[in-house]
Amino acid sequence: MPDPTDDPRSAAARQADKELLFKGVTCALIGLVILLAPYVARSDGVRELMAQATLVGWFALVLGLAFGVQYAVRRAKARRQP
């Protein structure tokens, strides 16, 4: 009889979930850095350059959040499995 503490999910699925979470956190952090850089930069040239990259920052932030939601959905499905 299997031990109730054993996780029925495969190691590959758990590794894929961890990678998805890592991608989500990384993308979200990159997006935040790009969006906040114009307010923190001291040089006018860097400030203007980072202000022009606002669209990229929003895209990275939204992509990171989407990865995070996908990770949460996968974890919820895995918990419902017997």
Secondary structure, DSSP 4 states (H G I P E B T S, - for coil): ---TTS--S-HHHHHHHHHHHHHHHHHHHHHHHHHHHHHH--SHHHHHHHHHTHHHHHHHHHHHHHHHHHHHHHHHHHHH--
